[in-house]
């Protein structure tokens, strides 16, 4: 089978590989669509210690069951499915509390084992969710990033119904967080990004406003647009010093800053300001089983529509797609790879 293999920083190539052998509790999928994640861009650059070449990435994907292991009884060959790529042990303290994303022995398809940038991928049968014919393969492949955004956004808005929200970042996670905030009843949402072209999507989809940080006095413009109610919730889907500093400056006393972007690690923040203003600083990593289920239900309902902000490329063109992403030559938030 053909696979897109990351062999070294800033290089992927198509290689012929054997079709994966399944364990008895696994299924073999013919990959229908696989999305490129922002974390994979960091891996491609060699900035992510979890990803070690040679590696077949790809953890946002849908497919069709081509073959099943001997102990699999609840599925059928030919069923269309989406996969939760997060595999947990089920027995550690985090798993017992339902926080499988914090499992001490977690593994992710496309990071710790071969992923879906290939013709076929093997996955645990327990990770498979059957999807209806009405759900397109590309939209189904958004279940994983949508689960991340859904978890972060509803935790951020939990104590702030009808909040005014600012989202930093108009990539896939930021855009999906903006859409979820709308669904959860946000009063106003402003999206901030350095890429003006990407801001066209939230503009079309009903954002209260969009702005780039290079506009003079952009923080004051955001405050003015939100009015006297101010800003209750910040969702930082970028994760850099400027966005984290801006979040503290913008948010109301008693407000919530949700950090989901992993742009940098070390950050200087005015913690005394956060203490005196009782600002809640939260982090959100990945998702649990309920988040993934709810995300898939949202996709089935049609409340999330990717057609305005995604594009499709060939797996053969995978290396070029990554090159275009790291060089800022892509205006749309999501690229799907297909055979």
C-alpha positions as CSV (number, residue, x, y, z in Angstrom):
1,X,0.0,0.0,0.0
2,X,1.0,3.6,-0.5
3,X,1.9,5.6,2.7
4,X,3.0,9.2,3.3
5,X,6.0,8.7,5.6
6,X,7.7,11.5,7.6
7,X,11.4,10.6,7.3
8,X,13.1,13.8,8.7
9,X,12.3,17.4,9.6
10,X,10.5,19.1,6.7
11,X,10.3,16.0,4.5
12,X,7.6,13.4,3.8
13,X,7.6,11.0,0.9
14,X,5.4,8.3,-0.5
15,X,6.6,4.8,0.2
16,X,5.3,1.3,-0.5
17,X,4.5,-0.5,2.7
18,X,2.8,-3.8,3.5
19,X,-0.8,-3.7,4.5
20,X,-1.0,-3.7,8.3
21,X,-1.5,-7.0,10.1
22,X,-4.4,-6.8,12.6
23,X,-4.7,-8.1,16.1
24,X,-7.9,-10.1,16.9
25,X,-9.6,-7.0,18.5
26,X,-8.7,-4.6,15.7
27,X,-10.2,-3.7,12.3
28,X,-8.5,-2.7,9.1
29,X,-9.8,0.5,7.5
30,X,-9.5,1.8,4.0
31,X,-8.9,5.5,4.6
32,X,-11.4,7.8,3.1
33,X,-10.2,11.2,4.4
34,X,-7.5,12.4,6.7
35,X,-7.1,15.9,8.0
36,X,-3.8,17.7,8.7
37,X,-3.6,18.8,12.3
38,X,-1.6,21.8,13.6
39,X,0.3,19.5,15.9
40,X,1.4,17.5,12.9
41,X,2.9,20.6,11.4
42,X,5.0,21.0,14.6
43,X,6.0,17.3,14.2
44,X,6.9,17.8,10.6
45,X,9.2,20.7,11.6
46,X,10.9,18.4,14.2
47,X,9.6,20.4,17.1
48,X,7.5,17.6,18.8
49,X,9.4,15.1,20.8
50,X,6.5,12.6,20.7
51,X,6.8,12.1,17.0
52,X,9.8,10.1,15.9
53,X,10.7,9.5,12.2
54,X,10.1,7.4,10.3
55,X,6.4,7.8,11.0
56,X,3.0,7.7,9.2
57,X,1.1,10.5,10.8
58,X,-2.7,11.1,10.5
59,X,-5.0,11.1,13.5
60,X,-8.1,13.0,12.2
61,X,-9.7,10.5,9.8
62,X,-12.6,8.5,8.6
63,X,-12.6,5.2,6.6
64,X,-14.4,2.1,5.5
65,X,-14.0,-1.3,7.3
66,X,-12.1,-3.5,4.9
67,X,-11.3,-6.4,7.3
68,X,-11.9,-7.4,10.9
69,X,-10.0,-9.3,13.6
70,X,-11.3,-12.6,14.7
71,X,-12.9,-11.4,18.0
72,X,-14.7,-8.4,16.5
73,X,-18.5,-9.1,16.5
74,X,-20.2,-5.7,16.6
75,X,-19.1,-4.3,13.3
76,X,-19.4,-5.2,9.6
77,X,-17.1,-5.1,6.6
78,X,-18.1,-2.1,4.4
79,X,-19.4,0.1,7.3
80,X,-18.2,3.7,7.1
81,X,-16.6,4.8,10.4
82,X,-14.8,7.6,12.1
83,X,-12.1,6.8,14.7
84,X,-11.3,8.2,18.1
85,X,-7.5,8.0,17.9
86,X,-6.8,8.3,21.6
87,X,-6.2,4.9,23.2
88,X,-6.1,4.7,27.0
89,X,-5.3,2.0,29.5
90,X,-8.7,2.1,31.3
91,X,-7.3,1.3,34.7
92,X,-5.1,4.2,35.9
93,X,-6.4,7.0,38.2
94,X,-7.2,9.3,35.3
95,X,-9.0,6.7,33.4
96,X,-11.1,5.7,36.5
97,X,-12.2,9.3,36.8
98,X,-13.2,9.4,33.1
99,X,-10.3,11.6,32.1
100,X,-8.9,9.2,29.5
101,X,-7.0,12.0,27.8
102,X,-4.8,12.2,30.8
103,X,-4.1,8.5,30.9
104,X,-0.6,7.8,32.1
105,X,-0.1,5.2,29.3
106,X,-2.2,6.9,26.6
107,X,-1.3,6.3,22.9
108,X,-2.5,8.2,19.9
109,X,-2.9,6.7,16.4
110,X,-0.5,8.6,14.1
111,X,1.9,9.4,16.9
112,X,2.6,6.2,18.9
113,X,1.6,3.9,16.1
114,X,1.1,4.3,12.3
115,X,-1.7,6.7,11.3
116,X,-4.0,7.4,8.5
117,X,-1.8,9.1,5.9
118,X,-1.9,5.8,4.0
119,X,-4.3,3.6,2.0
120,X,-5.0,1.5,5.0
121,X,-4.7,1.8,8.8
122,X,-5.4,-0.7,11.6
123,X,-7.3,0.5,14.7
124,X,-8.8,-1.0,17.8
125,X,-12.4,-2.0,17.2
126,X,-13.3,-0.2,20.4
127,X,-12.2,3.1,18.9
128,X,-14.6,2.9,15.9
129,X,-17.8,4.9,15.6
130,X,-20.1,3.9,12.7
131,X,-21.4,6.9,10.7
132,X,-24.5,7.3,8.6
133,X,-24.5,7.6,4.8
134,X,-25.7,11.2,5.2
135,X,-22.4,12.2,6.9
136,X,-19.6,13.0,4.4
137,X,-16.2,11.5,5.0
138,X,-14.5,14.9,5.2
139,X,-16.9,16.2,7.7
140,X,-16.7,13.0,9.8
141,X,-12.9,13.4,9.9
142,X,-13.5,16.6,11.9
143,X,-14.8,14.7,14.9
144,X,-11.3,14.6,16.5
145,X,-10.5,18.4,16.3
146,X,-14.1,19.3,17.0
147,X,-14.0,17.2,20.2
148,X,-10.9,19.2,21.3
149,X,-12.6,22.5,20.6
150,X,-15.9,21.4,22.1
151,X,-14.3,20.4,25.4
152,X,-12.3,23.6,25.7
153,X,-15.2,25.9,24.8
154,X,-17.9,24.5,26.9
155,X,-15.6,24.4,29.9
156,X,-14.6,28.0,29.3
157,X,-18.3,29.1,29.0
158,X,-19.6,26.8,31.8
159,X,-19.8,29.7,34.3
160,X,-20.6,32.4,31.7
161,X,-23.8,31.8,29.9
162,X,-24.3,34.2,26.9
163,X,-20.7,35.3,27.3
164,X,-18.9,37.8,25.1
165,X,-16.0,35.7,23.8
166,X,-12.7,36.4,22.1
167,X,-10.9,33.6,20.2
168,X,-7.3,33.9,19.3
169,X,-6.4,31.9,16.2
170,X,-8.5,31.1,13.1
171,X,-6.9,27.8,12.3
172,X,-9.0,24.6,12.7
173,X,-9.2,24.6,16.5
174,X,-9.8,28.3,16.8
175,X,-12.4,28.3,14.1
176,X,-14.2,25.3,15.6
177,X,-14.1,27.0,19.0
178,X,-15.7,30.0,17.5
179,X,-18.5,27.9,16.0
180,X,-19.0,26.0,19.2
181,X,-19.2,29.3,21.1
182,X,-22.0,30.4,18.8
183,X,-23.9,27.1,19.3
184,X,-23.5,27.4,23.1
185,X,-25.2,30.8,23.0
186,X,-22.3,33.3,23.1
187,X,-23.6,36.9,22.8
188,X,-20.7,38.2,20.8
189,X,-17.6,36.5,19.4
190,X,-14.5,38.3,18.0
191,X,-11.8,36.2,16.3
192,X,-8.2,37.4,16.1
193,X,-5.6,36.1,13.7
194,X,-2.4,37.3,12.0
195,X,-3.7,35.9,8.7
196,X,-6.2,38.2,7.2
197,X,-7.4,35.7,4.6
198,X,-8.3,33.2,7.3
199,X,-10.4,35.8,9.0
200,X,-12.8,35.8,6.0
201,X,-14.3,32.5,7.2
202,X,-15.5,33.7,10.7
203,X,-16.7,36.9,9.0
204,X,-18.9,34.9,6.6
205,X,-20.1,32.6,9.5
206,X,-21.4,35.4,11.7
207,X,-18.6,36.5,14.0
208,X,-19.3,39.8,15.7
209,X,-16.0,41.0,14.3
210,X,-12.5,40.0,13.3
211,X,-9.2,41.8,13.7
212,X,-5.5,41.3,13.2
213,X,-3.0,42.2,16.0
214,X,-1.1,44.6,13.6
215,X,-4.0,47.0,13.6
216,X,-3.1,50.0,15.8
217,X,-4.8,49.8,19.2
218,X,-6.4,46.5,18.4
219,X,-7.0,45.6,22.0
220,X,-8.9,48.8,22.6
221,X,-10.9,48.2,19.4
222,X,-11.9,44.8,20.7
223,X,-13.0,46.3,24.1
224,X,-15.0,48.9,22.3
225,X,-16.7,46.4,20.1
226,X,-17.8,44.3,23.1
227,X,-19.3,47.3,24.9
228,X,-19.9,47.8,28.6
229,X,-20.4,44.1,29.3
230,X,-16.8,43.5,28.5
231,X,-15.3,40.0,27.8
232,X,-16.1,37.1,30.0
233,X,-14.2,34.3,28.1
234,X,-11.0,34.2,26.1
235,X,-10.1,31.1,24.1
236,X,-6.5,31.1,23.1
237,X,-6.0,28.6,20.3
238,X,-2.6,30.0,19.4
239,X,-0.6,29.9,22.6
240,X,2.1,32.5,22.2
241,X,3.4,35.3,24.6
242,X,1.4,38.1,22.8
243,X,-1.9,36.2,22.9
244,X,-1.5,35.1,26.5
245,X,-0.6,38.6,27.6
246,X,-3.5,40.1,25.6
247,X,-5.9,37.6,27.2
248,X,-5.1,38.9,30.7
249,X,-5.5,42.5,29.6
250,X,-8.8,41.9,27.8
251,X,-10.7,39.5,30.2
252,X,-13.2,40.8,32.8
253,X,-12.5,40.4,36.5
254,X,-14.0,37.0,37.3
255,X,-13.6,35.9,33.7
256,X,-12.1,32.7,32.2
257,X,-9.0,32.3,30.0
258,X,-9.0,28.9,28.3
259,X,-5.6,27.9,27.0
260,X,-5.7,25.2,24.2
261,X,-3.0,26.5,21.9
262,X,0.4,24.9,22.5
263,X,2.5,27.5,20.6
264,X,5.2,27.9,23.3
265,X,5.9,26.5,26.7
266,X,7.4,29.2,28.9
267,X,5.3,32.4,29.3
268,X,5.5,35.4,31.5
269,X,2.1,36.4,33.0
270,X,1.0,39.0,35.6
271,X,-0.2,36.4,38.1
272,X,-1.0,39.0,40.8
273,X,-3.4,40.6,38.4
274,X,-5.1,37.2,37.9
275,X,-5.2,36.7,41.7
276,X,-6.7,40.1,42.5
277,X,-9.2,39.9,39.6
278,X,-10.1,36.3,40.3
279,X,-9.4,35.3,36.7
280,X,-9.6,31.6,36.0
281,X,-6.7,30.3,34.0
282,X,-7.6,27.0,32.5
283,X,-6.0,24.5,30.2
284,X,-7.7,22.0,27.9
285,X,-6.0,19.0,26.4
286,X,-7.6,16.6,23.9
287,X,-11.0,15.3,25.0
288,X,-12.8,12.4,26.7
289,X,-15.2,9.8,25.3
290,X,-18.3,12.0,25.9
291,X,-16.7,15.0,24.1
292,X,-15.9,12.8,21.1
293,X,-19.5,11.4,21.0
294,X,-21.0,14.9,21.3
295,X,-18.7,16.3,18.6
296,X,-19.8,13.5,16.3
297,X,-23.5,14.2,17.0
298,X,-22.9,17.9,16.2
299,X,-21.4,16.9,12.8
300,X,-24.3,14.6,12.1
301,X,-26.8,17.4,12.9
302,X,-25.2,19.6,10.2
303,X,-24.5,22.4,12.7
304,X,-20.8,22.4,11.6
305,X,-20.1,22.9,7.9
306,X,-16.5,22.7,6.7
307,X,-17.1,23.5,3.0
308,X,-16.3,27.2,3.4
309,X,-12.9,26.7,5.1
310,X,-11.4,23.4,3.9
311,X,-9.7,22.0,0.8
312,X,-8.8,18.6,-0.5
313,X,-5.4,17.4,-1.7
314,X,-3.9,14.2,-2.9
315,X,-1.9,12.0,-0.5
316,X,0.8,12.2,-3.2
317,X,0.9,15.9,-2.7
318,X,1.3,15.6,1.1
319,X,4.8,17.0,1.4
320,X,3.8,20.0,-0.7
321,X,0.7,20.5,1.5
322,X,2.9,20.6,4.7
323,X,5.4,23.0,3.0
324,X,2.5,25.3,2.0
325,X,1.2,25.3,5.6
326,X,4.5,26.1,7.2
327,X,5.2,28.9,4.7
328,X,1.7,30.5,5.1
329,X,0.6,29.7,1.6
330,X,-2.7,28.2,2.7
331,X,-5.7,30.5,3.4
332,X,-8.2,27.8,4.5
333,X,-8.1,26.4,7.9
334,X,-8.1,22.7,7.0
335,X,-6.5,20.4,4.4
336,X,-7.8,16.9,3.9
337,X,-5.6,14.3,2.2
338,X,-7.1,11.5,0.1
339,X,-5.7,8.8,-2.1
